[in-house]
Amino acid sequence: MIGIVIFFLVAVHLALGMLMSLLPISQRLLGERFFRFNAAISLFLLAVAEFVYRSAEKTRLSHEKALYWKAQIDGANPWLWGCGTLLALYLLSLRYRKQGLSRILLIGACFSGAVALVLLASGLQSPAIPQSLGRVIFTLDLFLSALALGSVVICMILGHWYLIDTGMSVKHLKVMAAIFIAVVSARSLLGGYTSFLVWRDLTASGTDLLSNFVLITLVFYGQRVLFGLVAPLTLSWMIWQTVKIRSTQSATGILYVAVVFVLFGELLSHYLLVSTGYPL
């Protein structure tokens, strides 16, 4: 069940992050096909996440962590269903070229998804994080995770769009590349701060830092930092430089690599969150 929870969180974060990353882009300038494609992927991810979770939910739960996360997910699920419903209506509105209505439905879907993330974070606790800061840190962690996943995927798909329409203005890709840099930078800063809090808690509590559990966790943590933060941060700078010189093909190639690193990094981040309770 723990593996199902991690899959559910990653799929939902990717879906919501893609939706939120569509908001700064002009539907009128890019065309409805781009928005329909990405919205359909988001809806598919939400549906798959819900299907897998509901299938696993039928099994008898006894693991304390599984029950803990089930309570969190069940509290957020009505808003995720609302997000999915609004997203389906959004896709339908694109067919009839109602841009004003489509925009309202997209904003509504994003808002419903944002509420779901807030509810997911609302009950999370960690002994390393003061209770007064806990809700803010966990909420930021979930939002930045969603935006990191969503912005890099939308940026990659947008870069691929330039290979189809070579005359399209590069400013759209610049906007998305800037958003990706900002999100990865904020994710790195938050990860650095929470890492400091966790290390302080472990040393203060007298935990054996050479125990198997701590050492294995440190291995996963090291991979999360290297592949999920340092590598994407470096690649984001490379993407920005190639976009500045209008080398959209090179930027798209780098973005494919960035997608792999971000996805792997966020998978490790969610694993650490579920297994240890630390937002890293």
N, C-alpha and C positions, 0 to 999 in steps of 0.2 A: 504493500500500500504506500510506503514511503516513496518508492520510485514513481508511482502514479501521481502522487502529490507534486513531485518535482516536475514531471512532464506537464501536468496541468498548469503549474505556475509559469513555466517557460512559454508554453503555447499561448496562454492568456496574455502574458506580458508582451509577447511579440505581436499578437493581434491588436491589442490596445495601443501599443507604441506606433504601429503602422498607421492606425486611424489618426492619432494625434499629430503625427508627422505630415499628414495630408493637409492640415489646416493652414499652414503658411503658404501653400502653393495655390496658384490661381487655376481654377477649373476652366475658366473661359480661355486662358492662354494655352494651357496644355491639352485641353480636350477631354471629353468624358471617357474615352477609352482607357486612359491612364488611371483615372479614378475608379472606373468600374473594375478594372483588373485587380487593383490593390484592395479595394473594398471587398471583392469576392474572396480573395485570399484570407483577409481578416475574418470574414464570416465563416469560412471553412475551418480556420484554426479554432475559433470559438466553439464550433459544432463538434469538432474532433475532441477537443479538450473536455467538453461536457459529456460526450459519449463514453470516452475512456474512463472518466471519473465515475459516472453513474454505473458503468459495468463493474468496476472494482468495488463500488460502494455496497454491492450485494453480498460481498464476502463479510464474514464476521470479523469485526475489528477488536483487537485486544491490545495492540501496541499503543502505549500512552501518547507518543508523538503523532501517530496516525489519528487518534481521536482528537487531539489538540488541533491539528490542521483541518480536520473535518469540520469542526465547529467554526473555524475561521472562514473556510470556503463556503459552507452553507449560509453563513451570514451575508456573504458578498454575492451569492449566486442569483438572487432576484434581480439585482442591478445588472449582472452580466446577461441575464435573459432579456432585460430591457434594452441593453446595448445591442444585442443580436437582433431583436425585433426592429429597432430603429434603423439598424444597418440594412436589414432586408428591405425596408421601406425606402431607404436611400437608394439602393440599387434599382428598385422599381421606378423611382422618380427620375433617375438618369435616362431611362428609356424614353420618357416623355419630354426631356429637355427642359425641365422646370428648375432652373439654376437656383432661384431664390429658395424654393422649397427644399431642394437638395442640400443647400448649405445649412439650412436650419436642422434638417435631419442628421447631417454629419456632426454638427455641433452637439446635438442632443445625444447621439451615440457616444461621442467622446466624453460628455459630461457624465452619462450613466456609467461608463467604464471607469472614469476617474473616481466616482463615488465607491465603486466596487473595490478599487485599490485602497482607498482610505479605510474601508471596512475591513479589508484583509489585514491591514497594518494595525488597526485599532487595538486588537487584543494581544499583539506580540509583545513579549517581554524578554529581557536578558539581564542576568545579574551584573553584567559588565557596564550596563548603560543606566544612568540615573532615571528613575521613573518620570521625572519632569521632562526629560529630553527624549524618552523612549518613543513616544508617539510621533514626534517630529522626525527623528532619525529613521525609524522604520518606514514611515510614509515617504520620505525623500528617497530612501533606498529602493522601494518598489517603483516609484515614479521614474527615477533615473534608470533603473533596469529596463523598464518598458520603453523609455525613450531611446536608450542606447541600442536596443534591439531594433526598434521600429525605424529610427532615423537612418541606420546604416543600410537596412534592407531597402527602404524607400529611395535612398540616395543611389544604391546600386541599380535598382530598376530604372530610376530616372536617367542614370548614365547610359544604360542600355537603350533608352528611348532616343538618345542623341545619335546613336548609331543608325536608327531608322529615319529620323528627321534631322539631317545635318544642318539645316538652316535655322533651327530653333535657338532662341536666345539662351546664352550660357548662364544668365543671372539666376535661373531657377536652381541649377546645380550648385551655384555659389551659395545660395541661401541654405540649401540642405547640407552642404559641406560645412558651413559655418555652424549650423545647429549641431551637427555630429561632433565637431571639435569641442563646442561648449559643453555638450552632454558628457562626453568622455572625460573632459577635464574636471567637471563637477563630480562625476562618479569617482574619479581618482582621489580627489580631495576628501570626499566623504569616506571612501575606503581607508585612506590614511588616518583619518580621525578615529574611526571605529576600531581600526587595528591598534591604535594607541590605547583606547579604552579597554579592549580585550586583553592586551598584554599587561596592562596595569592590574586588571582584575585577577589574571592568572598568577602573577607574581605575589600579589597581596594575599591571595587565598592559600598560598603554600602548595599549589598543585605541582605534582611531579612532572616537570617539563620533559623528562626522558621516558615517560610512560608510552606504551604503544599507541594509545588513542591520540595523545597530543602530537607525537611524531608523525603519524599518518595524516592527521589534520593539517600539520604544517606543510607536508608534501603537497596536499591539495591546495592549500593557501598559496604556496609559492607558485604553483602553476596558474592559479587564478590571477595573481598579480602580474606575472610575466606575460601570459597569453591573453588575459582578459582586460588588462589596463595598460601596461607598458607598450605592448605591440600595437593595439588600436590607437593609442595616443600618438605613436610614431607614424603610423600609417595615415592618420587623419591629417597630419602636417604635410605628408607627401601628396595626399589627395588635393589639399588646398592649393599647393604649388602647381600641380598639373592643371587644375581647373583655371587658375589665374592665367595660364598661357593658352587656354582653350584646347588643351589636349584631352578631350573628353574620353577618347578611346583608352588612353593610358590610365586616366582616373578610374574608368570602369573596371579595368583589370585589377588595379589596386583594391578597389572596393570589393571585388569577389573574395580576395584574401582577407580583408577586414571583416566581412560577414562571417567567415569561418571562425576567426579569432574571437569576435564578440559573442557569437553563439556559444562557443566552447567556454569562454570566460563566464558568461551569465549562467550557463548550466552548472559550472562549479560553484558560482556564487549562491545559487539556489540550493545546491546540495549542502553547502556549509550552513546556510540559514536554517534548513530543515533539520540537519543532523546535530548542529551545535547550538542553534538559536542566536548565533552572531551574524549581524548584517555586514558581510565582508565583500 
